[in-house]
Amino acid sequence: MLFDLTDLRLFVAAAELGNLTRAAERQHLSLAAASARIKALEAQAGLQLLQREARGVRLLPPGEAFLHHARLVLRQTEQLRADLLEYGGGLRGHLRVFANTTAVTDFLPEILPGFLARNPRINVDLQEKPNAQIPRGVRDGRADIGIVAGQVDTLGLEAIHFSTDRLVLVTARKHRFARRRTISFAETLEEDAIGMQQGSTLQAFLAQITDNLGKRQKLRIQLGSFDAMCRMIGSGVGIGVVPESAARRNQQSMQLALIALSDAWCVRERYLLVRDRAALPIYAQALVDTLCTHYSPQKASDSPNVDNPM
């Protein structure tokens, strides 16, 4: 089946507006021309996609599926246009990365400056996404590389282990937990807590843990970075669960105490997700190699490479 981009845009507009007349106006077409284009789409598909009604149009089940794929095609077309414009401006590569909160706020800001300095004609579109959405983005082609931690359905993608993420409890040094060597997360839930902002991967993960325990964290404030969390914890406002790397980075300057969590889930393996490593563009492979090399001493001691974490 061959589809014209104008037809796809018209169909998406009709589905979103629920009205073919307004969709035709949006696409600068006459109603007769728009109607003919929709009928031609349905003829190619061999199925009725829209139900014509007195007050507009309604998507039928085949139309729902068509809408999903039409949006993907249009999104990819826009990305292609943007990429080609960047190539025309002297750029040689555009790398799209979906990553979880820890990656976006903790370790990628440390690693990416060197990568970008070594690759001045490459740019990186880095987007924070929940763990569960990252594999879908890679599979659907919206991202070249995904970065996840913990148990995630990889949807058959190739998964490259590159490091181990440990979560720890962080308190001010005068807090009653500060002398503890280990503690269970459940023991901390009566204390005032500092958390990450709503929508962050870590906060969603901890909310799931507390739900399973039948309790809730007593969140006093939610912030946008682990460094901001550590600053608030050091001031005595509350306690918090953060990645060990962020806690150690701020331990001395913010007078923090780090207590190991006894829960098995505190250790989370990190993976890079790709559709096919061998088929990655050179610049995407360069970022994979950069991350793996950066953590190679840790990898040797913590965990071997695996093909798929599931």
C-alpha positions as CSV (number, residue, x, y, z in Angstrom):
1,M,0.0,0.0,0.0
2,L,1.3,3.5,-0.9
3,F,0.1,6.4,1.2
4,D,0.5,10.1,0.6
5,L,1.7,12.1,3.5
6,T,-1.1,14.6,2.9
7,D,-3.6,11.8,3.2
8,L,-2.0,10.6,6.5
9,R,-2.1,14.2,7.9
10,L,-5.7,14.5,6.9
11,F,-6.6,11.3,8.5
12,V,-4.9,12.2,11.8
13,A,-6.6,15.6,11.8
14,A,-10.0,14.0,11.2
15,A,-9.4,11.5,14.0
16,E,-8.3,14.2,16.4
17,L,-11.0,16.7,15.6
18,G,-13.8,14.2,15.0
19,N,-14.9,16.3,12.1
20,L,-13.9,16.0,8.4
21,T,-14.9,19.5,7.5
22,R,-12.5,21.0,10.1
23,A,-9.8,18.5,9.2
24,A,-10.1,19.6,5.6
25,E,-9.8,23.3,6.6
26,R,-6.7,22.5,8.7
27,Q,-5.1,20.8,5.6
28,H,-6.3,23.6,3.3
29,L,-8.5,21.2,1.2
30,S,-12.0,21.4,0.1
31,L,-14.5,19.1,1.8
32,A,-15.0,17.2,-1.4
33,A,-11.3,16.7,-1.9
34,A,-10.8,15.6,1.7
35,S,-13.7,13.1,1.5
36,A,-12.3,11.6,-1.7
37,R,-8.9,11.2,-0.1
38,I,-10.3,9.4,2.9
39,K,-12.3,7.1,0.6
40,A,-9.1,6.4,-1.3
41,L,-7.3,5.5,1.9
42,E,-10.1,3.1,2.9
43,A,-10.0,1.5,-0.5
44,Q,-6.3,0.9,-0.3
45,A,-6.7,-0.5,3.2
46,G,-9.6,-2.6,2.1
47,L,-11.4,-1.6,5.3
48,Q,-13.7,1.1,6.6
49,L,-11.6,3.3,8.9
50,L,-14.1,6.1,9.9
51,Q,-17.8,6.0,10.7
52,R,-19.6,9.0,9.2
53,E,-22.2,10.4,11.6
54,A,-24.5,13.4,11.7
55,R,-22.1,15.4,13.9
56,G,-18.8,14.3,12.5
57,V,-16.7,11.1,12.2
58,R,-15.8,8.3,14.6
59,L,-12.8,6.0,14.5
60,L,-13.6,2.3,13.9
61,P,-11.3,-0.4,15.3
62,P,-9.2,-0.6,12.1
63,G,-9.1,3.2,12.1
64,E,-7.5,3.1,15.6
65,A,-4.7,0.9,14.3
66,F,-4.3,3.0,11.2
67,L,-4.1,6.2,13.4
68,H,-1.3,4.7,15.5
69,H,0.8,3.9,12.5
70,A,0.0,7.1,10.7
71,R,1.3,9.1,13.7
72,L,4.5,7.0,13.7
73,V,5.1,7.6,10.0
74,L,4.5,11.3,10.3
75,R,6.8,11.5,13.4
76,Q,9.6,9.6,11.6
77,T,9.1,11.9,8.5
78,E,9.5,15.0,10.7
79,Q,12.6,13.5,12.3
80,L,14.1,12.7,8.9
81,R,13.5,16.3,7.8
82,A,15.1,17.6,11.0
83,D,18.1,15.3,10.6
84,L,18.7,16.2,7.0
85,L,18.6,19.9,7.9
86,E,21.2,19.3,10.5
87,Y,23.4,17.4,8.0
88,G,23.1,20.3,5.7
89,G,24.4,22.5,8.5
90,G,27.5,20.4,8.8
91,L,26.3,17.9,11.4
92,R,27.1,14.3,10.8
93,G,25.0,12.5,13.3
94,H,21.9,12.9,15.4
95,L,21.6,10.5,18.3
96,R,18.3,10.0,20.2
97,V,18.5,8.5,23.7
98,F,15.7,7.6,26.1
99,A,16.9,7.2,29.6
100,N,15.7,6.8,33.2
101,T,16.0,9.5,35.9
102,T,19.3,8.3,37.3
103,A,20.9,8.3,33.9
104,V,19.6,11.8,33.0
105,T,20.3,13.5,36.3
106,D,23.3,11.6,37.7
107,F,25.8,9.9,35.4
108,L,25.2,11.1,31.9
109,P,26.0,14.8,32.8
110,E,29.4,13.5,33.8
111,I,30.0,11.3,30.7
112,L,28.4,13.3,27.9
113,P,30.6,16.4,27.9
114,G,33.7,14.4,27.1
115,F,31.8,12.4,24.4
116,L,30.5,15.6,22.7
117,A,33.9,17.2,22.9
118,R,35.4,14.2,21.1
119,N,32.5,14.2,18.6
120,P,31.9,17.8,17.8
121,R,29.7,17.1,14.8
122,I,27.3,14.8,16.7
123,N,24.4,16.0,18.7
124,V,22.4,14.1,21.3
125,D,18.6,14.4,22.0
126,L,18.4,13.0,25.5
127,Q,14.9,12.5,27.0
128,E,14.0,11.3,30.4
129,K,11.4,8.5,30.3
130,P,9.9,5.9,32.7
131,N,11.7,2.6,32.5
132,A,8.7,0.8,31.0
133,Q,8.4,3.3,28.1
134,I,12.1,3.2,27.1
135,P,12.1,-0.2,25.4
136,R,9.0,0.8,23.4
137,G,10.7,3.9,22.2
138,V,13.7,2.0,21.0
139,R,11.6,-0.8,19.4
140,D,9.4,1.8,17.6
141,G,12.5,3.7,16.3
142,R,11.8,6.9,18.3
143,A,15.2,6.3,20.1
144,D,18.5,4.8,19.0
145,I,19.6,3.8,22.5
146,G,17.7,3.2,25.7
147,I,19.1,3.2,29.2
148,V,17.2,1.3,31.9
149,A,17.9,-0.1,35.4
150,G,16.4,-3.1,37.2
151,Q,13.9,-5.6,36.0
152,V,12.4,-4.3,32.7
153,D,10.7,-6.1,29.9
154,T,13.1,-5.5,27.0
155,L,10.6,-6.5,24.3
156,G,13.2,-8.6,22.6
157,L,15.8,-5.8,22.2
158,E,19.5,-6.4,22.6
159,A,20.5,-5.5,26.1
160,I,24.1,-4.6,27.0
161,H,25.0,-4.6,30.7
162,F,27.3,-1.7,31.5
163,S,27.2,-1.0,35.3
164,T,25.5,-1.7,38.6
165,D,23.3,0.9,40.4
166,R,23.0,0.7,44.2
167,L,20.4,2.7,46.1
168,V,21.2,3.8,49.6
169,L,19.4,5.6,52.4
170,V,20.8,9.1,53.0
171,T,20.4,11.0,56.2
172,A,21.9,14.0,58.0
173,R,24.7,13.0,60.3
174,K,22.7,13.9,63.4
175,H,19.7,11.7,62.4
176,R,18.9,8.7,64.6
177,F,19.6,6.4,61.6
178,A,23.0,7.8,60.9
179,R,24.9,5.2,63.1
180,R,23.1,2.3,61.4
181,R,25.2,0.1,59.0
182,T,22.1,-1.3,57.3
183,I,18.4,-0.7,57.4
184,S,15.3,-2.0,55.6
185,F,13.3,0.4,53.5
186,A,10.1,-0.5,55.5
187,E,11.8,0.8,58.7
188,T,12.2,4.3,57.2
189,L,8.6,4.9,56.3
190,E,7.7,6.7,59.5
191,E,10.2,9.4,58.9
192,D,9.8,12.5,56.8
193,A,11.1,11.9,53.4
194,I,12.7,13.8,50.5
195,G,11.8,12.5,47.1
196,M,12.3,13.0,43.4
197,Q,9.6,14.9,41.4
198,Q,6.5,13.1,40.2
199,G,7.1,11.2,37.0
200,S,10.7,10.3,37.8
201,T,11.7,6.7,37.4
202,L,13.0,6.3,40.9
203,Q,10.0,7.9,42.6
204,A,7.6,5.7,40.6
205,F,9.7,2.6,41.6
206,L,9.6,3.6,45.3
207,A,5.9,4.2,45.1
208,Q,5.4,0.7,43.8
209,I,7.5,-0.7,46.7
210,T,5.5,1.2,49.3
211,D,2.2,0.1,47.7
212,N,3.3,-3.5,48.0
213,L,4.0,-2.8,51.7
214,G,0.6,-1.2,52.2
215,K,2.2,2.1,53.2
216,R,3.2,5.4,51.8
217,Q,6.3,7.7,52.1
218,K,5.8,10.8,54.2
219,L,7.1,13.1,51.4
220,R,7.8,16.7,52.6
221,I,9.2,17.9,49.3
222,Q,9.9,16.5,45.8
223,L,12.8,17.8,43.8
224,G,14.2,17.6,40.3
225,S,17.7,16.3,41.0
226,F,19.6,14.0,43.4
227,D,22.0,16.8,44.3
228,A,19.1,18.9,45.4
229,M,17.8,16.0,47.4
230,C,21.1,15.6,49.1
231,R,21.2,19.3,50.0
232,M,17.8,19.1,51.5
233,I,18.6,15.9,53.4
234,G,21.9,17.5,54.8
235,S,19.8,20.4,56.1
236,G,17.8,18.0,58.2
237,V,14.5,18.3,56.4
238,G,14.1,14.6,55.9
239,I,15.7,11.4,54.7
240,G,15.9,9.9,51.2
241,V,16.8,7.0,48.9
242,V,19.3,8.0,46.2
243,P,21.9,6.3,44.0
244,E,25.1,5.6,45.9
245,S,27.1,7.6,43.3
246,A,25.1,10.8,44.0
247,A,25.3,10.3,47.7
248,R,29.1,9.8,47.7
249,R,29.5,12.8,45.5
250,N,27.8,15.0,48.1
251,Q,28.7,13.1,51.3
252,Q,31.4,15.4,52.6
253,S,30.2,18.8,51.4
254,M,26.7,18.3,52.7
255,Q,27.5,16.3,55.9
256,L,25.6,13.2,54.9
257,A,25.4,9.7,56.4
258,L,25.0,6.7,54.0
259,I,23.2,3.6,55.2
260,A,23.1,0.4,53.2
261,L,19.6,-0.8,52.4
262,S,19.0,-4.5,53.2
263,D,16.3,-4.9,50.5
264,A,17.3,-7.0,47.5
265,W,15.9,-4.4,45.1
266,C,18.5,-1.8,46.1
267,V,20.9,-3.4,43.7
268,R,19.8,-2.7,40.1
269,E,21.7,-3.7,37.0
270,R,21.9,-1.0,34.3
271,Y,21.5,-1.9,30.6
272,L,21.8,-0.2,27.2
273,L,19.0,-1.2,24.9
274,V,19.4,-1.3,21.1
275,R,17.5,-2.9,18.2
276,D,20.7,-4.4,16.8
277,R,24.2,-3.4,18.1
278,A,25.9,-4.4,14.9
279,A,23.6,-2.2,12.8
280,L,24.1,1.0,14.9
281,P,25.6,4.0,13.2
282,I,29.2,4.6,14.1
283,Y,28.4,7.6,16.3
284,A,25.8,5.5,18.3
285,Q,28.2,2.7,18.7
286,A,30.7,5.3,20.0
287,L,28.4,6.3,22.8
288,V,27.8,2.6,23.7
289,D,31.5,2.1,23.8
290,T,32.0,5.2,25.9
291,L,29.5,4.1,28.6
292,C,30.9,0.5,28.7
293,T,34.5,1.8,28.9
294,H,33.7,4.3,31.6
295,Y,32.3,1.6,33.9
296,S,34.6,-1.3,32.8
297,P,36.5,-1.6,36.2
298,Q,33.1,-1.9,37.9
299,K,31.8,-4.3,35.3
300,A,34.7,-6.7,35.9
301,S,33.9,-6.8,39.6
302,D,30.1,-6.6,39.6
303,S,28.5,-8.5,36.7
304,P,29.3,-10.0,33.4
305,N,27.8,-9.0,30.1
306,V,24.4,-10.6,29.3
307,D,22.4,-10.7,26.1
308,N,19.1,-9.9,27.8
309,P,18.2,-9.2,31.4
310,M,14.8,-10.9,31.3
